[in-house]
Amino acid sequence: MSNQATDNRIDEITIVGGGTAGWLTATFLVTALNQQNPDNPLKLNVIVSPDIPSIGVGESTLPIMSSLLELLGINEAEFLLRCNATFKCAGRFVNWDVDPQGNPRTFITPFNSAEHINGYHPAYYFKRFGSLIGKPEYADNIFPSQAVIDAFKGPRTLDMDQYEGAIGYSYHLDAKLFAEVLQEIAIERGVNFISDDVLEVKQADNGFISSLQLKQRGHFPVKFVVDCTGFKGKIIREVLKEPFESYRPYFLCDRALPVIMPHKHPKKIRPATTATGLSAGWAWEVPLYNRAGTGYVYSSAFIDDDTAHDELMKHLGGGEPIFSPGVVKFEVGVSKRNWVKNCVALGLAGGFVEPLEATAIGMIDKAARWLAAYLPDQQVSPEIANQFNKLMDTAQQEIRDFIFMHYYLSNRLDTPFWRAVRYDMHEPDTLIEKFELWNRILPTPDATLGHQMFDWENYMNVLFGKGFLTNTHSPLEASMTLKPWKQYNDMLRNAKDNMLKHLPGHYDLLTHIRNSVK
Ligand SMILES: Cc1cc2nc3c(=O)[nH]c(=O)nc-3n(C[C@H](O)[C@H](O)[C@H](O)COP(=O)(O)OP(=O)(O)OC[C@H]3O[C@@H](n4cnc5c(N)ncnc54)[C@H](O)[C@@H]3O)c2cc1C
């Protein structure tokens, strides 16, 4: 077949915005679409304002990230060095819930799948026989991750290859440096970088975006645009007027106060993102190699900025911040459609749910992969757009529900904020239906069929962590016997012992990897 017959793809895409969304999308597209076929490249432009800064936060990631870096052909050691990145083996939730005595509880959400026992998840045995090691938390009885995290170990031995791990991991990274690395790779691979401001966006009679008016270059015709302009959504919201579906009925937090702190113990880097419940929201702690990214996500209806600052500093236990960019105000919600006419909105322009589960970069990653798979044809056929929008809808709704669950299932009732998130919020039907079922049986793999972001094990980690499954007893549990559960415990103990013996400290591993870069 001739090229003419097969090559019906659009031949030029213009991305506006050079934050994580803009550069990640550009790097993904240039790699996925042009690397194999350099003689017939898709033209990719990235237009970035020299004056409007990118948001610069967004430092914790999902496990999908390592597969992305590998796919992009990025050397992991160089990435770790250049982005001051560290490994993340789990999310760690502190003081979101209390035990029966009212003391704060901590649980983790590891990135591993459990080995099954006789074809069944060990959760059934844990439910039937309880902990054999005297530790009440689910994750401790199922995975080795807690032991690795508590010992500040890295996820791999010194002689393992890049992207290998004794346990699953993702990364913490410096968002600004990551965007710089991506920009360099994208340009090297042929992306056309234009430093300029989009002042005006022009539409054709059919509403399609036809050109951009740039401050320096003037008239710039476009065939297909990706709006990565951050919260304001310069094209999708301001020009195409796509409605914004607010998530305010589900969430109360609307501000964040990021603070960059020095490490208290520079050689003790915890391989986990910590989210600690405070009086009117929660504080994050994302340890990088050279410093810690921290901050407070809170509801302005329950605390003012100054009090939030004081509470955060008290929580951090003192110390002089390295940098504090000031309060970030945000609106939670999503663009009703992400793909409208010949424009796709990604990153913050497409929507934002608070950063509790570090989903935003993972969502950009997914969206970039979908954009490559659902690459517009020259007619920009609506059938392709519709399918893309369906995938985005599913993922965004999942993220909404998954994060909502953390608040809604909390048993903290000590401040007005925690009482409000428990009792006053709109409950998503999609989730409540699942809770009805999971009150009676444990989640099963089919519970998350068709899901894009979180699977049933992710749900189990949170549901056990929050005590939701404490009183759930699946009929299936009655079929379990003690012996295989004891064997599982022996296997887990050996795995933990082995890891604690052979895995290097997280800081030592990172230093070793950084030193290996020529
Ligand atoms: C407090 C907080 C914590 C977060 N934590 C996490 C986390 O841990 N993990 C995670 O995955 N995500 C997190 N996120 C989300 C994450 O920060 C973003 O998803 C990510 O940084 C992508 O941002 P962006 O590229 O969409 O927008 P921005 O970074 O805002 O970039 C916008 C770009 O558009 C350009 N631009 C704007 N207007 C114009 C114009 N007119 N002409 C030309 N260029 C223009 C700007 O110059 C800039 O380059 C967090 C967000 C917040 C608010």
The ligand as an SDF file (V2000), in Angstrom:
LIG
                    3D

 53 58  0  0  0  0  0  0  0  0999 V2000
    0.3190   21.7010   45.7010 C   0  0  0  0  0  0  0  0  0  0  0  0
    0.4370   20.7480   44.5710 C   0  0  0  0  0  0  0  0  0  0  0  0
    1.1430   19.5680   44.7400 C   0  0  0  0  0  0  0  0  0  0  0  0
    1.2390   18.6660   43.6820 C   0  0  0  0  0  0  0  0  0  0  0  0
    1.8810   17.4670   43.8840 N   0  0  0  0  0  0  0  0  0  0  0  0
    1.9010   16.5590   42.9000 C   0  0  0  0  0  0  0  0  0  0  0  0
    2.5390   15.3110   43.0840 C   0  0  0  0  0  0  0  0  0  0  0  0
    3.1060   15.0300   44.1280 O   0  0  0  0  0  0  0  0  0  0  0  0
    2.5200   14.4380   42.0590 N   0  0  0  0  0  0  0  0  0  0  0  0
    1.9200   14.7280   40.8690 C   0  0  0  0  0  0  0  0  0  0  0  0
    1.9030   13.8620   39.9800 O   0  0  0  0  0  0  0  0  0  0  0  0
    1.3520   15.9160   40.6640 N   0  0  0  0  0  0  0  0  0  0  0  0
    1.3120   16.8360   41.6310 C   0  0  0  0  0  0  0  0  0  0  0  0
    0.7370   18.0340   41.4090 N   0  0  0  0  0  0  0  0  0  0  0  0
    0.2500   18.3740   40.0540 C   0  0  0  0  0  0  0  0  0  0  0  0
    1.4510   18.7730   39.1980 C   0  0  0  0  0  0  0  0  0  0  0  0
    2.1210   19.8460   39.7900 O   0  0  0  0  0  0  0  0  0  0  0  0
    1.0260   19.1410   37.7910 C   0  0  0  0  0  0  0  0  0  0  0  0
    0.1540   18.1930   37.2740 O   0  0  0  0  0  0  0  0  0  0  0  0
    2.2120   19.2170   36.8820 C   0  0  0  0  0  0  0  0  0  0  0  0
    3.1800   20.0650   37.4030 O   0  0  0  0  0  0  0  0  0  0  0  0
    1.8270   19.6810   35.5070 C   0  0  0  0  0  0  0  0  0  0  0  0
    1.5810   21.0500   35.4570 O   0  0  0  0  0  0  0  0  0  0  0  0
    1.2820   21.6860   34.0390 P   0  0  0  0  0  0  0  0  0  0  0  0
    2.4310   21.4210   33.1560 O   0  0  0  0  0  0  0  0  0  0  0  0
   -0.0470   21.2320   33.6130 O   0  0  0  0  0  0  0  0  0  0  0  0
    1.1410   23.2410   34.3480 O   0  0  0  0  0  0  0  0  0  0  0  0
    2.2910   24.3680   34.7230 P   0  0  0  0  0  0  0  0  0  0  0  0
    3.4010   23.7230   35.4230 O   0  0  0  0  0  0  0  0  0  0  0  0
    1.5210   25.4160   35.3880 O   0  0  0  0  0  0  0  0  0  0  0  0
    2.7870   24.8250   33.3020 O   0  0  0  0  0  0  0  0  0  0  0  0
    2.0680   25.7290   32.5090 C   0  0  0  0  0  0  0  0  0  0  0  0
    2.9440   26.1520   31.3460 C   0  0  0  0  0  0  0  0  0  0  0  0
    2.1650   26.8820   30.4180 O   0  0  0  0  0  0  0  0  0  0  0  0
    2.8900   28.0040   30.0000 C   0  0  0  0  0  0  0  0  0  0  0  0
    1.9370   29.0330   29.5880 N   0  0  0  0  0  0  0  0  0  0  0  0
    0.8540   29.4710   30.2810 C   0  0  0  0  0  0  0  0  0  0  0  0
    0.2190   30.4320   29.5630 N   0  0  0  0  0  0  0  0  0  0  0  0
    0.9110   30.5720   28.4190 C   0  0  0  0  0  0  0  0  0  0  0  0
    0.7660   31.4220   27.2780 C   0  0  0  0  0  0  0  0  0  0  0  0
   -0.2350   32.3060   27.1940 N   0  0  0  0  0  0  0  0  0  0  0  0
    1.6640   31.3140   26.2790 N   0  0  0  0  0  0  0  0  0  0  0  0
    2.6750   30.4250   26.3290 C   0  0  0  0  0  0  0  0  0  0  0  0
    2.8610   29.6050   27.3870 N   0  0  0  0  0  0  0  0  0  0  0  0
    1.9840   29.6900   28.4170 C   0  0  0  0  0  0  0  0  0  0  0  0
    3.7200   28.4110   31.2090 C   0  0  0  0  0  0  0  0  0  0  0  0
    4.8350   29.1930   30.8260 O   0  0  0  0  0  0  0  0  0  0  0  0
    4.1230   27.0370   31.7240 C   0  0  0  0  0  0  0  0  0  0  0  0
    5.2710   26.6080   31.0190 O   0  0  0  0  0  0  0  0  0  0  0  0
    0.6400   18.9630   42.4400 C   0  0  0  0  0  0  0  0  0  0  0  0
   -0.0460   20.1680   42.2620 C   0  0  0  0  0  0  0  0  0  0  0  0
   -0.1650   21.0560   43.3180 C   0  0  0  0  0  0  0  0  0  0  0  0
   -0.9180   22.3280   43.1090 C   0  0  0  0  0  0  0  0  0  0  0  0
  1  2  1  0
  2  3  1  0
  2 52  2  0
  3  4  2  0
  4  5  1  0
  4 50  1  0
  5  6  2  0
  6  7  1  0
  6 13  1  0
  7  8  2  0
  7  9  1  0
  9 10  1  0
 10 11  2  0
 10 12  1  0
 12 13  2  0
 13 14  1  0
 14 15  1  0
 14 50  1  0
 15 16  1  0
 16 17  1  0
 16 18  1  0
 18 19  1  0
 18 20  1  0
 20 21  1  0
 20 22  1  0
 22 23  1  0
 23 24  1  0
 24 25  2  0
 24 26  1  0
 24 27  1  0
 27 28  1  0
 28 29  2  0
 28 30  1  0
 28 31  1  0
 31 32  1  0
 32 33  1  0
 33 34  1  0
 33 48  1  0
 34 35  1  0
 35 36  1  0
 35 46  1  0
 36 37  1  0
 36 45  1  0
 37 38  2  0
 38 39  1  0
 39 40  1  0
 39 45  2  0
 40 41  1  0
 40 42  2  0
 42 43  1  0
 43 44  2  0
 44 45  1  0
 46 47  1  0
 46 48  1  0
 48 49  1  0
 50 51  2  0
 51 52  1  0
 52 53  1  0
M  END
$$$$
